[in-house]
Amino acid sequence: MIDNNIFHNKKVVFHTLGCKLNFAETSAIGKKMSEEGFVKVRAGEQADVCVINTCSVTDTADHKCRQAINRLNRQHPNALMVVTGCYAQLKPDEIAKIAGVDLVLGSNEKFSILEFLRDIDTEKPTEVHTTKINQIKEFKPSCSSDDRTRYFLKVQDGCDYYCTYCTIPFARGRSRSASVAETIERAKEAIDLGAKEIVLTGVNIGDFGVHTNENFFDLVKALDNIDKDVRFRISSIEPNLLTDEIIEFVKSSKRIMPHFHIPLQSGTNEVLTLMKRKYNRELFAQKVELIKSLMPHAFIGVDVIVGVRGETAELFEESCKFIDSLDISQLHVFTYSERAGTKMLDIEQSTPLAERKKRSDILHLLSDKKTKKFYESQKGKTYPVLWESRQQGDKMVGFTSNYVQVECKYDKKLVNVLETITLGDWNEEKSALIKA
């Protein structure tokens, strides 16, 4: 039995899988636990509590979560094991059967972890606490920093789209967010802690304000008006929610960086229809063209899923041609994984796993070509770069306003400092440009 009087100096270890939203939420949970007396374990120490925040976007993600649980159980055999996150919401009973798991908390329960820790009886079987997903309506704010000086601010949660391949609405519930004013306060708190760059994150951030009579553009404008030495990045935003007025605003913005991440998922309208996406490829192309006409230097990252049911070899080839025609900077390639409860399982035509891998390899090569072309176009240009804390040998890295990775000789005084630099040639690994 854990009660309040023994939280003081109890050691906790956190393990987070999946998206930046999960990392932001783990940070919020960690802050609450720290305020109650918990301290993070140091190398070589044994934890009293392990908290695993899981992902369930693919079968591979589920597998990695199980591996993490087993690994932490071996490393901290006497610790109380708490598993939460999307996998815990979707398959709580499956997790409860894993040896060593004491407590399974769903998406709504993760932020009440202290209450569950106070009441748990470790002599009893694994406890499972989840809320039906249609009853989850409250927005829980969170923000995290990583060791690269970048902060991730959760501005939205949940999704109302129900794409046929995706389980996220079943794991996180309906779309919800705080108000613009509340979100601005969270951003200012991060800035006061030293944030020089804040990434706006969520499940479907373009849906911000859908229930508060506000919208994402309202938030973008309010963030731009913060009179602080800080810059913001927009994380993944649906092309149908990336309005032309947002793109036009970013062109002249003081704080919002010329860096876009837009999910395409497929380059054919036939597959987009099978996925029940809310746009066609013509709209996507129009967004890319508008960005590049206003900001030729803008970085554009694009999500693509390969091997979904109904994607024939011919459709994949057509998709590749369309993607190749786009003036984009990088692809994030995901291999389709069958997920229980999704409508895509109703489609009979399935793509063999070997073929899915082959298609993934093809798109990764295309991504390399796109990134190289974009980086080559940036040589000799001058930008502000935010230097990060991570050290690679005697080098350090940072990112320009338009998300070009830059390398220079390590200098501790430059960490979390914005410096205007000129971009030189490639480094030896061709992974970054060198500060000229």
C-alpha positions, -999 to +999 in steps of 0.1 A: +000+000+000+014+034-010+000+064+009+008+101+009+033+101+037+058+080+018+058+099-015+087+120-002+120+110-019+104+080-036+122+073-068+104+072-101+114+064-137+095+075-168+095+058-202+076+075-230+069+060-264+053+076-295+045+112-304+057+145-289+022+148-274+030+118-252+063+134-241+045+166-232+019+147-211+046+126-194+063+159-185+031+172-169+026+139-150+063+141-138+058+177-126+028+166-105+047+137-090+077+159-083+055+184-064+043+155-042+079+145-033+089+120-060+124+122-075+136+108-108+160+079-105+197+084-114+218+059-133+222+027-113+194+035-088+164+013-083+130+029-088+100+026-065+076+034-093+079+030-131+055+050-153+053+039-190+033+062-213+025+041-243+017+045-280-006+023-302-004+037-337+008+004-352+014-032-342+051-024-340+042+004-315+023-022-293+053-045-295+077-018-284+055-010-255+055-046-243+093-047-247+096-016-226+074-030-199+094-062-197+128-043-198+118-020-170+105-049-150+139-066-152+157-034-144+135-024-115+120-058-102+106-043-070+091-012-085+053-006-088+047-007-126+021+018-140+012+017-177-009+044-193-014+061-227-030+050-260-022+013-257-035+012-222-068+028-233-072+005-263-061-028-248-061-025-210-068-062-203-039-073-226-015-051-207-029-063-173-018-098-182+019-088-186+039-100-157+049-072-133+022-047-143+004-033-112-017-005-125-032+003-159-046+038-165-065+050-195-062+083-213-084+101-188-069+086-157-032+093-165-034+127-150-048+114-117-019+090-112-012+102-076-047+094-065-044+058-078-010+054-063-024+064-029-051+038-030-035+008-048-032-025-029-002-043-044-014-076-028-044-076-051-044-084-089-035-057-114-058-028-112-073-014-145-090+020-146-103+034-179-131+058-189-153+051-219-138+072-247-171+090-255-171+103-219-137+119-221-144+156-227-119+176-205-088+190-220-057+184-199-029+209-207+008+199-207+042+211-219+076+195-220+112+204-228+137+180-243+175+180-241+176+199-274+162+232-258+129+228-277+096+229-258+064+210-269+032+227-259+000+206-261-026+229-276-053+203-286-062+166-280-085+140-296-098+138-331-133+138-348-121+125-382-122+087-378-100+079-408-104+042-418-068+032-408-066+050-375-073+042-339-065+076-324-101+087-319-107+054-299-076+061-278-079+098-272-115+107-277-132+137-294-114+169-304-110+194-275-087+222-265-083+251-240-091+287-249-066+310-267-061+329-235-053+298-214-030+285-241-011+318-243-006+316-205+009+281-209+033+294-236+044+323-214+051+299-185+074+279-209+091+311-220+097+321-183+114+287-179+138+295-207+121+283-238+134+299-270+115+276-293+080+261-287+064+235-309+026+235-310+015+199-307-017+178-305-036+151-323-053+175-348-041+210-340-059+226-369-091+217-351-081+240-321-111+260-307-138+239-324-158+240-292-148+274-278-159+296-307-122+302-316-099+287-342-063+278-348-057+311-367-068+330-336-042+311-316-014+317-342-021+355-342-021+356-304+012+337-302+028+361-327+019+390-305+039+377-275+066+403-270+094+378-260+126+364-276+109+332-287+099+314-319+070+289-326+067+260-349+034+245-361+036+207-359+015+184-381-016+201-394-042+187-418-041+203-453-078+211-452-073+230-419-041+248-430-060+278-444-045+302-469-048+330-444-025+310-420+000+305-447-001+341-457+003+352-421+034+330-415+051+348-444+053+380-425+051+366-389+076+377-363+074+345-343+059+316-364+086+298-383+085+290-421+083+253-414+052+232-422+044+196-416+014+184-436+000+149-437-007+137-473-009+099-465-014+091-502-008+108-535-039+094-552-075+104-547-086+068-549-066+058-518-075+091-500-111+082-505-105+047-491-089+064-461-118+088-457-094+117-457-111+152-459-092+166-489-080+155-523-045+157-538-053+188-558-059+207-525-027+194-511-008+205-542-024+240-539-012+244-503+024+234-512+024+258-542+011+287-521+037+281-494+065+280-519+052+310-539+052+331-507+082+315-489+105+297-513+129+289-484+101+272-463+107+236-451+078+213-459+076+179-443+050+154-454+035+122-439+028+093-462+014+058-454+023+029-476+007-005-481-028+003-470-056-021-481-067-012-516-034+004-526-025-015-557+009-014-574-005+010-600-019+033-574+014+033-554+033+042-586+009+070-593+013+082-557+051+083-561+049+103-592+026+129-575+048+131-545+079+135-567+062+165-584+058+184-552+083+210-540+087+195-505+117+189-482+112+156-465+089+126-462+079+108-430+070+073-442+048+050-422+041+014-431+004+004-428-005-019-399-039-035-395-057-022-364-086-039-347-119-019-349-109+002-379-131+004-411-101-003-434-104-040-424-136-041-444-115-037-476-106-072-488-075-064-510-045-065-487-008-057-495+017-084-485+042-073-457+072-077-480+056-054-506+048-028-479+085-028-469+095-024-505+073+006-510+086+021-478+121+018-490+112+035-523+097+065-505+126+068-481+149+071-511+126+097-526+127+116-493+165+116-493+165+131-528+140+158-517+160+167-486+193+169-504+178+192-531+163+214-504+196+216-484+216+223-515+193+252-522+200+267-488+238+269-490+252+304-487+220+317-472+219+335-438+194+326-410+190+327-372+198+293-357+190+280-322+219+259-309+210+228-290+225+212-259+233+178-274+269+172-282+282+149-310+319+144-305+333+179-306+303+192-326+270+207-317+239+211-338+210+236-342+182+244-365+176+274-386+143+292-387+134+271-417+145+238-401+178+232-417+201+213-394+234+231-388+266+219-373+295+238-357+323+233-331+308+227-297+307+258-275+287+255-242+280+293-243+260+288-274+234+264-259+199+277-262+212+309-280+199+323-312+227+332-335+225+345-371+248+324-393+256+317-429+251+281-442+281+264-456+286+230-473+275+195-461+292+177-432+308+144-438+276+124-431+256+148-453+232+151-424+237+188-417+251+219-433+282+235-416+282+269-402+303+290-426 
